[in-house]
Amino acid sequence: MSVKQISLENHRALASVDGLKSQTSHFTRARADIAEGVRLYWLWSRLAYHDIKMRYRGSLIGPFWLTLSTAIMAAMMGVLYSKLFNTDVRTYLPYVTIGLIVWQFISTTVNESCLTFVAVSAEVQQVRLPFSSHVFRLVYRNLLVLCHNVVILFVVLVIFPPTLILEQLTLIPAMAVLIANAAWLACLLGMLGARYRDLPPIISNFLQVLFFVTPIFWRPESLGRYLVMARYNPLHAAIDIIRSPLLGVAPDVASWPIMLAMTLVGCVVTFAVFARLRGRIAYWV
């Protein structure tokens, strides 16, 4: 082997090592960002509370307006569609109510995720905070709104109590999985939304379509032989692991595998993208 070839091989080896070090550095910084974001829980939780307070500033009942509108919609649609579908309102009204509450959490989180970093562009450019703190802030803010809507759920389940089953113990891990998916979506869509400003209207219109093809007002069994269309819908799986235990029935056999797979793949892919693009977010917003 000539001296020139040896030099070329050494150059390639050094370039490979430098690339590996750079990649490792990206992942290290991303992990440090997330760890710092978790450590600052006291900050982003207060900021999330402040966001809600400012959004409803001057209102008498604040975020409970959303609770009231959800309650009215659930009551009206529950009674109306129970007659249209010839279904017992005692089982259909809780079904619709829980579906609406979980859907509102999912849809609001996804819509706001496109602006995770754009909405706080001034803070990103002026204050040195971990980017993950803005993700946690968004998810926690929507979680607080979800807690307000739990009042409706409590009233409905007191009036129409469900059967007690063992699967109701899965509600806590189900909420943890739902929050984990909300977090990686807020991060991934936040980065894409900062880079491509056409993303928010695209996602908003897409969610409107998904609202009608997701079993919220109708039951998956009504599709008959096309049941697979609802069974493998990730949004149905997200709602089903919460709704079914609250109704006293077991979730669909495909719901938990779909949600666990989506959580794992989503977190891994989002972390890899975050590690790669984290340094560009401040320039995009």
C-alpha positions as protocol buffer text, in pm:
chain_id: "A"
residue {
  index: 1
  type: MET
  ca { x: 0 y: 0 z: 0 }
}
residue {
  index: 2
  type: SER
  ca { x: 136 y: 341 z: -98 }
}
residue {
  index: 3
  type: VAL
  ca { x: 189 y: 634 z: 137 }
}
residue {
  index: 4
  type: LYS
  ca { x: -98 y: 819 z: -34 }
}
residue {
  index: 5
  type: GLN
  ca { x: -340 y: 531 z: 24 }
}
residue {
  index: 6
  type: ILE
  ca { x: -234 y: 501 z: 386 }
}
residue {
  index: 7
  type: SER
  ca { x: -289 y: 874 z: 434 }
}
residue {
  index: 8
  type: LEU
  ca { x: -634 y: 849 z: 275 }
}
residue {
  index: 9
  type: GLU
  ca { x: -730 y: 558 z: 500 }
}
residue {
  index: 10
  type: ASN
  ca { x: -612 y: 747 z: 807 }
}
residue {
  index: 11
  type: HIS
  ca { x: -813 y: 1051 z: 700 }
}
residue {
  index: 12
  type: ARG
  ca { x: -1129 y: 841 z: 661 }
}
residue {
  index: 13
  type: ALA
  ca { x: -1072 y: 679 z: 999 }
}
residue {
  index: 14
  type: LEU
  ca { x: -1027 y: 1017 z: 1166 }
}
residue {
  index: 15
  type: ALA
  ca { x: -1338 y: 1153 z: 993 }
}
residue {
  index: 16
  type: SER
  ca { x: -1534 y: 852 z: 1113 }
}
residue {
  index: 17
  type: VAL
  ca { x: -1414 y: 904 z: 1470 }
}
residue {
  index: 18
  type: ASP
  ca { x: -1497 y: 1276 z: 1455 }
}
residue {
  index: 19
  type: GLY
  ca { x: -1844 y: 1197 z: 1325 }
}
residue {
  index: 20
  type: LEU
  ca { x: -1900 y: 945 z: 1603 }
}
residue {
  index: 21
  type: LYS
  ca { x: -1783 y: 1197 z: 1863 }
}
residue {
  index: 22
  type: SER
  ca { x: -2013 y: 1461 z: 1717 }
}
residue {
  index: 23
  type: GLN
  ca { x: -2308 y: 1223 z: 1723 }
}
residue {
  index: 24
  type: THR
  ca { x: -2229 y: 1121 z: 2080 }
}
residue {
  index: 25
  type: SER
  ca { x: -2207 y: 1489 z: 2173 }
}
residue {
  index: 26
  type: HIS
  ca { x: -2550 y: 1553 z: 2021 }
}
residue {
  index: 27
  type: PHE
  ca { x: -2706 y: 1270 z: 2221 }
}
residue {
  index: 28
  type: THR
  ca { x: -2528 y: 1380 z: 2539 }
}
residue {
  index: 29
  type: ARG
  ca { x: -2657 y: 1736 z: 2505 }
}
residue {
  index: 30
  type: ALA
  ca { x: -3008 y: 1611 z: 2432 }
}
residue {
  index: 31
  type: ARG
  ca { x: -3005 y: 1392 z: 2743 }
}
residue {
  index: 32
  type: ALA
  ca { x: -2873 y: 1682 z: 2950 }
}
residue {
  index: 33
  type: ASP
  ca { x: -3147 y: 1907 z: 2811 }
}
residue {
  index: 34
  type: ILE
  ca { x: -3420 y: 1660 z: 2911 }
}
residue {
  index: 35
  type: ALA
  ca { x: -3266 y: 1602 z: 3255 }
}
residue {
  index: 36
  type: GLU
  ca { x: -3245 y: 1977 z: 3315 }
}
residue {
  index: 37
  type: GLY
  ca { x: -3603 y: 2018 z: 3197 }
}
residue {
  index: 38
  type: VAL
  ca { x: -3724 y: 1756 z: 3445 }
}
residue {
  index: 39
  type: ARG
  ca { x: -3527 y: 1925 z: 3722 }
}
residue {
  index: 40
  type: LEU
  ca { x: -3700 y: 2256 z: 3648 }
}
residue {
  index: 41
  type: TYR
  ca { x: -4047 y: 2108 z: 3708 }
}
residue {
  index: 42
  type: TRP
  ca { x: -4126 y: 2388 z: 3953 }
}
residue {
  index: 43
  type: LEU
  ca { x: -4074 y: 2646 z: 3678 }
}
residue {
  index: 44
  type: TRP
  ca { x: -4264 y: 2499 z: 3384 }
}
residue {
  index: 45
  type: SER
  ca { x: -4552 y: 2387 z: 3608 }
}
residue {
  index: 46
  type: ARG
  ca { x: -4596 y: 2745 z: 3731 }
}
residue {
  index: 47
  type: LEU
  ca { x: -4564 y: 2879 z: 3377 }
}
residue {
  index: 48
  type: ALA
  ca { x: -4834 y: 2636 z: 3259 }
}
residue {
  index: 49
  type: TYR
  ca { x: -5063 y: 2754 z: 3538 }
}
residue {
  index: 50
  type: HIS
  ca { x: -4986 y: 3115 z: 3442 }
}
residue {
  index: 51
  type: ASP
  ca { x: -5072 y: 3040 z: 3076 }
}
residue {
  index: 52
  type: ILE
  ca { x: -5418 y: 2919 z: 3175 }
}
residue {
  index: 53
  type: LYS
  ca { x: -5468 y: 3210 z: 3411 }
}
residue {
  index: 54
  type: MET
  ca { x: -5378 y: 3464 z: 3140 }
}
residue {
  index: 55
  type: ARG
  ca { x: -5587 y: 3286 z: 2876 }
}
residue {
  index: 56
  type: TYR
  ca { x: -5901 y: 3326 z: 3088 }
}
residue {
  index: 57
  type: ARG
  ca { x: -5811 y: 3660 z: 3245 }
}
residue {
  index: 58
  type: GLY
  ca { x: -6127 y: 3856 z: 3330 }
}
residue {
  index: 59
  type: SER
  ca { x: -6347 y: 3546 z: 3310 }
}
residue {
  index: 60
  type: LEU
  ca { x: -6568 y: 3456 z: 3604 }
}
residue {
  index: 61
  type: ILE
  ca { x: -6521 y: 3078 z: 3589 }
}
residue {
  index: 62
  type: GLY
  ca { x: -6199 y: 3063 z: 3387 }
}
residue {
  index: 63
  type: PRO
  ca { x: -6117 y: 2727 z: 3225 }
}
residue {
  index: 64
  type: PHE
  ca { x: -6443 y: 2584 z: 3357 }
}
residue {
  index: 65
  type: TRP
  ca { x: -6603 y: 2745 z: 3049 }
}
residue {
  index: 66
  type: LEU
  ca { x: -6443 y: 2464 z: 2851 }
}
residue {
  index: 67
  type: THR
  ca { x: -6576 y: 2217 z: 3108 }
}
residue {
  index: 68
  type: LEU
  ca { x: -6924 y: 2363 z: 3075 }
}
residue {
  index: 69
  type: SER
  ca { x: -6920 y: 2351 z: 2694 }
}
residue {
  index: 70
  type: THR
  ca { x: -6795 y: 1991 z: 2703 }
}
residue {
  index: 71
  type: ALA
  ca { x: -7070 y: 1895 z: 2948 }
}
residue {
  index: 72
  type: ILE
  ca { x: -7339 y: 2054 z: 2730 }
}
residue {
  index: 73
  type: MET
  ca { x: -7207 y: 1890 z: 2413 }
}
residue {
  index: 74
  type: ALA
  ca { x: -7176 y: 1549 z: 2579 }
}
residue {
  index: 75
  type: ALA
  ca { x: -7530 y: 1572 z: 2721 }
}
residue {
  index: 76
  type: MET
  ca { x: -7688 y: 1686 z: 2394 }
}
residue {
  index: 77
  type: MET
  ca { x: -7500 y: 1442 z: 2171 }
}
residue {
  index: 78
  type: GLY
  ca { x: -7538 y: 1158 z: 2419 }
}
residue {
  index: 79
  type: VAL
  ca { x: -7916 y: 1190 z: 2434 }
}
residue {
  index: 80
  type: LEU
  ca { x: -7959 y: 1261 z: 2061 }
}
residue {
  index: 81
  type: TYR
  ca { x: -7734 y: 985 z: 1929 }
}
residue {
  index: 82
  type: SER
  ca { x: -7868 y: 731 z: 2177 }
}
residue {
  index: 83
  type: LYS
  ca { x: -8207 y: 780 z: 2006 }
}
residue {
  index: 84
  type: LEU
  ca { x: -8058 y: 771 z: 1657 }
}
residue {
  index: 85
  type: PHE
  ca { x: -7860 y: 453 z: 1730 }
}
residue {
  index: 86
  type: ASN
  ca { x: -8143 y: 306 z: 1938 }
}
residue {
  index: 87
  type: THR
  ca { x: -7903 y: 261 z: 2231 }
}
residue {
  index: 88
  type: ASP
  ca { x: -7962 y: 278 z: 2605 }
}
residue {
  index: 89
  type: VAL
  ca { x: -7869 y: 630 z: 2717 }
}
residue {
  index: 90
  type: ARG
  ca { x: -7739 y: 491 z: 3050 }
}
residue {
  index: 91
  type: THR
  ca { x: -7452 y: 320 z: 2871 }
}
residue {
  index: 92
  type: TYR
  ca { x: -7418 y: 554 z: 2574 }
}
residue {
  index: 93
  type: LEU
  ca { x: -7390 y: 885 z: 2763 }
}
residue {
  index: 94
  type: PRO
  ca { x: -7081 y: 777 z: 2967 }
}
residue {
  index: 95
  type: TYR
  ca { x: -6931 y: 634 z: 2645 }
}
residue {
  index: 96
  type: VAL
  ca { x: -6964 y: 967 z: 2462 }
}
residue {
  index: 97
  type: THR
  ca { x: -6859 y: 1178 z: 2761 }
}
residue {
  index: 98
  type: ILE
  ca { x: -6533 y: 993 z: 2824 }
}
residue {
  index: 99
  type: GLY
  ca { x: -6455 y: 981 z: 2453 }
}
residue {
  index: 100
  type: LEU
  ca { x: -6504 y: 1357 z: 2419 }
}
residue {
  index: 101
  type: ILE
  ca { x: -6291 y: 1440 z: 2724 }
}
residue {
  index: 102
  type: VAL
  ca { x: -5998 y: 1226 z: 2611 }
}
residue {
  index: 103
  type: TRP
  ca { x: -6032 y: 1345 z: 2250 }
}
residue {
  index: 104
  type: GLN
  ca { x: -6020 y: 1709 z: 2357 }
}
residue {
  index: 105
  type: PHE
  ca { x: -5698 y: 1645 z: 2547 }
}
residue {
  index: 106
  type: ILE
  ca { x: -5543 y: 1469 z: 2247 }
}
residue {
  index: 107
  type: SER
  ca { x: -5660 y: 1715 z: 1980 }
}
residue {
  index: 108
  type: THR
  ca { x: -5572 y: 2028 z: 2180 }
}
residue {
  index: 109
  type: THR
  ca { x: -5229 y: 1891 z: 2263 }
}
residue {
  index: 110
  type: VAL
  ca { x: -5157 y: 1796 z: 1901 }
}
residue {
  index: 111
  type: ASN
  ca { x: -5278 y: 2132 z: 1767 }
}
residue {
  index: 112
  type: GLU
  ca { x: -5071 y: 2329 z: 2020 }
}
residue {
  index: 113
  type: SER
  ca { x: -4771 y: 2101 z: 1964 }
}
residue {
  index: 114
  type: CYS
  ca { x: -4710 y: 2259 z: 1624 }
}
residue {
  index: 115
  type: LEU
  ca { x: -4637 y: 2584 z: 1811 }
}
residue {
  index: 116
  type: THR
  ca { x: -4446 y: 2438 z: 2106 }
}
residue {
  index: 117
  type: PHE
  ca { x: -4141 y: 2654 z: 2039 }
}
residue {
  index: 118
  type: VAL
  ca { x: -4289 y: 2919 z: 1808 }
}
residue {
  index: 119
  type: ALA
  ca { x: -4539 y: 3031 z: 2075 }
}
residue {
  index: 120
  type: VAL
  ca { x: -4253 y: 3098 z: 2318 }
}
residue {
  index: 121
  type: SER
  ca { x: -4005 y: 3234 z: 2061 }
}
residue {
  index: 122
  type: ALA
  ca { x: -3926 y: 3540 z: 2276 }
}
residue {
  index: 123
  type: GLU
  ca { x: -3831 y: 3319 z: 2570 }
}
residue {
  index: 124
  type: VAL
  ca { x: -3629 y: 3085 z: 2350 }
}
residue {
  index: 125
  type: GLN
  ca { x: -3426 y: 3374 z: 2211 }
}
residue {
  index: 126
  type: GLN
  ca { x: -3382 y: 3571 z: 2533 }
}
residue {
  index: 127
  type: VAL
  ca { x: -3376 y: 3322 z: 2821 }
}
residue {
  index: 128
  type: ARG
  ca { x: -3148 y: 3020 z: 2844 }
}
residue {
  index: 129
  type: LEU
  ca { x: -3388 y: 2738 z: 2929 }
}
residue {
  index: 130
  type: PRO
  ca { x: -3378 y: 2373 z: 2823 }
}
residue {
  index: 131
  type: PHE
  ca { x: -3599 y: 2318 z: 2520 }
}
residue {
  index: 132
  type: SER
  ca { x: -3761 y: 2022 z: 2692 }
}
residue {
  index: 133
  type: SER
  ca { x: -3906 y: 2258 z: 2956 }
}
residue {
  index: 134
  type: HIS
  ca { x: -4130 y: 2414 z: 2688 }
}
residue {
  index: 135
  type: VAL
  ca { x: -4250 y: 2066 z: 2593 }
}
residue {
  index: 136
  type: PHE
  ca { x: -4329 y: 1977 z: 2955 }
}
residue {
  index: 137
  type: ARG
  ca { x: -4502 y: 2312 z: 3000 }
}
residue {
  index: 138
  type: LEU
  ca { x: -4736 y: 2247 z: 2707 }
}
residue {
  index: 139
  type: VAL
  ca { x: -4824 y: 1895 z: 2816 }
}
residue {
  index: 140
  type: TYR
  ca { x: -4879 y: 1998 z: 3179 }
}
residue {
  index: 141
  type: ARG
  ca { x: -5101 y: 2289 z: 3072 }
}
residue {
  index: 142
  type: ASN
  ca { x: -5331 y: 2059 z: 2878 }
}
residue {
  index: 143
  type: LEU
  ca { x: -5323 y: 1809 z: 3162 }
}
residue {
  index: 144
  type: LEU
  ca { x: -5455 y: 2080 z: 3396 }
}
residue {
  index: 145
  type: VAL
  ca { x: -5741 y: 2147 z: 3155 }
}
residue {
  index: 146
  type: LEU
  ca { x: -5810 y: 1772 z: 3145 }
}
residue {
  index: 147
  type: CYS
  ca { x: -5832 y: 1772 z: 3524 }
}
residue {
  index: 148
  type: HIS
  ca { x: -6101 y: 2041 z: 3503 }
}
residue {
  index: 149
  type: ASN
  ca { x: -6304 y: 1817 z: 3273 }
}
residue {
  index: 150
  type: VAL
  ca { x: -6279 y: 1528 z: 3518 }
}
residue {
  index: 151
  type: VAL
  ca { x: -6561 y: 1702 z: 3707 }
}
residue {
  index: 152
  type: ILE
  ca { x: -6797 y: 1603 z: 3423 }
}
residue {
  index: 153
  type: LEU
  ca { x: -6668 y: 1247 z: 3430 }
}
residue {
  index: 154
  type: PHE
  ca { x: -6721 y: 1222 z: 3805 }
}
residue {
  index: 155
  type: VAL
  ca { x: -7085 y: 1338 z: 3776 }
}
residue {
  index: 156
  type: VAL
  ca { x: -7163 y: 1100 z: 3489 }
}
residue {
  index: 157
  type: LEU
  ca { x: -7006 y: 798 z: 3661 }
}
residue {
  index: 158
  type: VAL
  ca { x: -7193 y: 874 z: 3984 }
}
residue {
  index: 159
  type: ILE
  ca { x: -7524 y: 884 z: 3796 }
}
residue {
  index: 160
  type: PHE
  ca { x: -7438 y: 582 z: 3579 }
}
residue {
  index: 161
  type: PRO
  ca { x: -7193 y: 376 z: 3791 }
}
residue {
  index: 162
  type: PRO
  ca { x: -6982 y: 124 z: 3596 }
}
residue {
  index: 163
  type: THR
  ca { x: -6915 y: -237 z: 3683 }
}
residue {
  index: 164
  type: LEU
  ca { x: -6600 y: -281 z: 3893 }
}
residue {
  index: 165
  type: ILE
  ca { x: -6341 y: -487 z: 3707 }
}
residue {
  index: 166
  type: LEU
  ca { x: -5971 y: -564 z: 3749 }
}
residue {
  index: 167
  type: GLU
  ca { x: -5879 y: -368 z: 3433 }
}
residue {
  index: 168
  type: GLN
  ca { x: -5964 y: -42 z: 3611 }
}
residue {
  index: 169
  type: LEU
  ca { x: -5627 y: -72 z: 3784 }
}
residue {
  index: 170
  type: THR
  ca { x: -5466 y: -2 z: 3445 }
}
residue {
  index: 171
  type: LEU
  ca { x: -5597 y: 357 z: 3441 }
}
residue {
  index: 172
  type: ILE
  ca { x: -5279 y: 493 z: 3600 }
}
residue {
  index: 173
  type: PRO
  ca { x: -5037 y: 331 z: 3350 }
}
residue {
  index: 174
  type: ALA
  ca { x: -5282 y: 424 z: 3073 }
}
residue {
  index: 175
  type: MET
  ca { x: -5259 y: 791 z: 3170 }
}
residue {
  index: 176
  type: ALA
  ca { x: -4879 y: 762 z: 3191 }
}
residue {
  index: 177
  type: VAL
  ca { x: -4868 y: 621 z: 2836 }
}
residue {
  index: 178
  type: LEU
  ca { x: -5102 y: 896 z: 2713 }
}
residue {
  index: 179
  type: ILE
  ca { x: -4882 y: 1166 z: 2869 }
}
residue {
  index: 180
  type: ALA
  ca { x: -4564 y: 1009 z: 2727 }
}
residue {
  index: 181
  type: ASN
  ca { x: -4714 y: 1016 z: 2378 }
}
residue {
  index: 182
  type: ALA
  ca { x: -4826 y: 1375 z: 2428 }
}
residue {
  index: 183
  type: ALA
  ca { x: -4468 y: 1467 z: 2526 }
}
residue {
  index: 184
  type: TRP
  ca { x: -4294 y: 1318 z: 2222 }
}
residue {
  index: 185
  type: LEU
  ca { x: -4561 y: 1460 z: 1990 }
}
residue {
  index: 186
  type: ALA
  ca { x: -4519 y: 1806 z: 2145 }
}
residue {
  index: 187
  type: CYS
  ca { x: -4144 y: 1786 z: 2089 }
}
residue {
  index: 188
  type: LEU
  ca { x: -4147 y: 1638 z: 1738 }
}
residue {
  index: 189
  type: LEU
  ca { x: -4429 y: 1853 z: 1599 }
}
residue {
  index: 190
  type: GLY
  ca { x: -4281 y: 2154 z: 1778 }
}
residue {
  index: 191
  type: MET
  ca { x: -3954 y: 2117 z: 1588 }
}
residue {
  index: 192
  type: LEU
  ca { x: -4130 y: 2052 z: 1256 }
}
residue {
  index: 193
  type: GLY
  ca { x: -4369 y: 2341 z: 1318 }
}
residue {
  index: 194
  type: ALA
  ca { x: -4080 y: 2576 z: 1388 }
}
residue {
  index: 195
  type: ARG
  ca { x: -3915 y: 2477 z: 1060 }
}
residue {
  index: 196
  type: TYR
  ca { x: -4227 y: 2452 z: 844 }
}
residue {
  index: 197
  type: ARG
  ca { x: -4494 y: 2710 z: 929 }
}
residue {
  index: 198
  type: ASP
  ca { x: -4755 y: 2540 z: 708 }
}
residue {
  index: 199
  type: LEU
  ca { x: -4773 y: 2248 z: 950 }
}
residue {
  index: 200
  type: PRO
  ca { x: -5033 y: 2389 z: 1198 }
}
residue {
  index: 201
  type: PRO
  ca { x: -5320 y: 2428 z: 944 }
}
residue {
  index: 202
  type: ILE
  ca { x: -5235 y: 2089 z: 792 }
}
residue {
  index: 203
  type: ILE
  ca { x: -5252 y: 1917 z: 1130 }
}
residue {
  index: 204
  type: SER
  ca { x: -5569 y: 2106 z: 1226 }
}
residue {
  index: 205
  type: ASN
  ca { x: -5753 y: 1998 z: 911 }
}
residue {
  index: 206
  type: PHE
  ca { x: -5625 y: 1644 z: 943 }
}
residue {
  index: 207
  type: LEU
  ca { x: -5756 y: 1622 z: 1301 }
}
residue {
  index: 208
  type: GLN
  ca { x: -6101 y: 1732 z: 1186 }
}
residue {
  index: 209
  type: VAL
  ca { x: -6113 y: 1433 z: 953 }
}
residue {
  index: 210
  type: LEU
  ca { x: -5982 y: 1198 z: 1223 }
}
residue {
  index: 211
  type: PHE
  ca { x: -6255 y: 1319 z: 1461 }
}
residue {
  index: 212
  type: PHE
  ca { x: -6520 y: 1160 z: 1241 }
}
residue {
  index: 213
  type: VAL
  ca { x: -6333 y: 837 z: 1163 }
}
residue {
  index: 214
  type: THR
  ca { x: -6244 y: 774 z: 1530 }
}
residue {
  index: 215
  type: PRO
  ca { x: -6502 y: 592 z: 1746 }
}
residue {
  index: 216
  type: ILE
  ca { x: -6610 y: 877 z: 1973 }
}
residue {
  index: 217
  type: PHE
  ca { x: -6983 y: 896 z: 1903 }
}
residue {
  index: 218
  type: TRP
  ca { x: -7013 y: 556 z: 1741 }
}
residue {
  index: 219
  type: ARG
  ca { x: -6896 y: 211 z: 1849 }
}
residue {
  index: 220
  type: PRO
  ca { x: -6633 y: 14 z: 1654 }
}
residue {
  index: 221
  type: GLU
  ca { x: -6864 y: -290 z: 1637 }
}
residue {
  index: 222
  type: SER
  ca { x: -7098 y: -94 z: 1410 }
}
residue {
  index: 223
  type: LEU
  ca { x: -6841 y: -128 z: 1127 }
}
residue {
  index: 224
  type: GLY
  ca { x: -6903 y: -500 z: 1108 }
}
residue {
  index: 225
  type: ARG
  ca { x: -6644 y: -668 z: 888 }
}
residue {
  index: 226
  type: TYR
  ca { x: -6457 y: -335 z: 863 }
}
residue {
  index: 227
  type: LEU
  ca { x: -6389 y: -337 z: 1237 }
}
residue {
  index: 228
  type: VAL
  ca { x: -6015 y: -348 z: 1161 }
}
residue {
  index: 229
  type: MET
  ca { x: -6035 y: 16 z: 1047 }
}
residue {
  index: 230
  type: ALA
  ca { x: -6119 y: 125 z: 1401 }
}
residue {
  index: 231
  type: ARG
  ca { x: -5922 y: -141 z: 1586 }
}
residue {
  index: 232
  type: TYR
  ca { x: -5588 y: -31 z: 1440 }
}
residue {
  index: 233
  type: ASN
  ca { x: -5659 y: 340 z: 1462 }
}
residue {
  index: 234
  type: PRO
  ca { x: -5398 y: 477 z: 1711 }
}
residue {
  index: 235
  type: LEU
  ca { x: -5641 y: 747 z: 1828 }
}
residue {
  index: 236
  type: HIS
  ca { x: -5901 y: 484 z: 1906 }
}
residue {
  index: 237
  type: ALA
  ca { x: -5640 y: 288 z: 2100 }
}
residue {
  index: 238
  type: ALA
  ca { x: -5547 y: 601 z: 2300 }
}
residue {
  index: 239
  type: ILE
  ca { x: -5910 y: 663 z: 2391 }
}
residue {
  index: 240
  type: ASP
  ca { x: -5992 y: 297 z: 2444 }
}
residue {
  index: 241
  type: ILE
  ca { x: -5730 y: 229 z: 2716 }
}
residue {
  index: 242
  type: ILE
  ca { x: -5888 y: 510 z: 2920 }
}
residue {
  index: 243
  type: ARG
  ca { x: -6255 y: 474 z: 2830 }
}
residue {
  index: 244
  type: SER
  ca { x: -6307 y: 98 z: 2848 }
}
residue {
  index: 245
  type: PRO
  ca { x: -6186 y: 52 z: 3210 }
}
residue {
  index: 246
  type: LEU
  ca { x: -6396 y: 350 z: 3320 }
}
residue {
  index: 247
  type: LEU
  ca { x: -6700 y: 188 z: 3158 }
}
residue {
  index: 248
  type: GLY
  ca { x: -6631 y: -141 z: 3333 }
}
residue {
  index: 249
  type: VAL
  ca { x: -6523 y: -337 z: 3024 }
}
residue {
  index: 250
  type: ALA
  ca { x: -6185 y: -464 z: 2902 }
}
residue {
  index: 251
  type: PRO
  ca { x: -6008 y: -264 z: 2628 }
}
residue {
  index: 252
  type: ASP
  ca { x: -5980 y: -402 z: 2278 }
}
residue {
  index: 253
  type: VAL
  ca { x: -5708 y: -665 z: 2244 }
}
residue {
  index: 254
  type: ALA
  ca { x: -5512 y: -445 z: 2004 }
}
residue {
  index: 255
  type: SER
  ca { x: -5528 y: -119 z: 2202 }
}
residue {
  index: 256
  type: TRP
  ca { x: -5245 y: -177 z: 2452 }
}
residue {
  index: 257
  type: PRO
  ca { x: -5000 y: -328 z: 2199 }
}
residue {
  index: 258
  type: ILE
  ca { x: -5061 y: -35 z: 1963 }
}
residue {
  index: 259
  type: MET
  ca { x: -5010 y: 225 z: 2236 }
}
residue {
  index: 260
  type: LEU
  ca { x: -4697 y: 60 z: 2376 }
}
residue {
  index: 261
  type: ALA
  ca { x: -4545 y: 27 z: 2029 }
}
residue {
  index: 262
  type: MET
  ca { x: -4633 y: 387 z: 1944 }
}
residue {
  index: 263
  type: THR
  ca { x: -4483 y: 509 z: 2272 }
}
residue {
  index: 264
  type: LEU
  ca { x: -4158 y: 321 z: 2222 }
}
residue {
  index: 265
  type: VAL
  ca { x: -4110 y: 410 z: 1855 }
}
residue {
  index: 266
  type: GLY
  ca { x: -4223 y: 769 z: 1906 }
}
residue {
  index: 267
  type: CYS
  ca { x: -3989 y: 833 z: 2198 }
}
residue {
  index: 268
  type: VAL
  ca { x: -3687 y: 679 z: 2024 }
}
residue {
  index: 269
  type: VAL
  ca { x: -3743 y: 859 z: 1693 }
}
residue {
  index: 270
  type: THR
  ca { x: -3820 y: 1191 z: 1861 }
}
residue {
  index: 271
  type: PHE
  ca { x: -3511 y: 1171 z: 2082 }
}
residue {
  index: 272
  type: ALA
  ca { x: -3292 y: 1103 z: 1777 }
}
residue {
  index: 273
  type: VAL
  ca { x: -3446 y: 1397 z: 1588 }
}
residue {
  index: 274
  type: PHE
  ca { x: -3424 y: 1621 z: 1895 }
}
residue {
  index: 275
  type: ALA
  ca { x: -3058 y: 1535 z: 1942 }
}
residue {
  index: 276
  type: ARG
  ca { x: -2991 y: 1622 z: 1579 }
}
residue {
  index: 277
  type: LEU
  ca { x: -3200 y: 1939 z: 1545 }
}
residue {
  index: 278
  type: ARG
  ca { x: -3192 y: 2080 z: 1896 }
}
residue {
  index: 279
  type: GLY
  ca { x: -2928 y: 2340 z: 1812 }
}
residue {
  index: 280
  type: ARG
  ca { x: -3131 y: 2482 z: 1524 }
}
residue {
  index: 281
  type: ILE
  ca { x: -3459 y: 2549 z: 1707 }
}
residue {
  index: 282
  type: ALA
  ca { x: -3354 y: 2896 z: 1828 }
}
residue {
  index: 283
  type: TYR
  ca { x: -3273 y: 2998 z: 1469 }
}
residue {
  index: 284
  type: TRP
  ca { x: -3601 y: 2865 z: 1330 }
}
residue {
  index: 285
  type: VAL
  ca { x: -3828 y: 3047 z: 1573 }
}
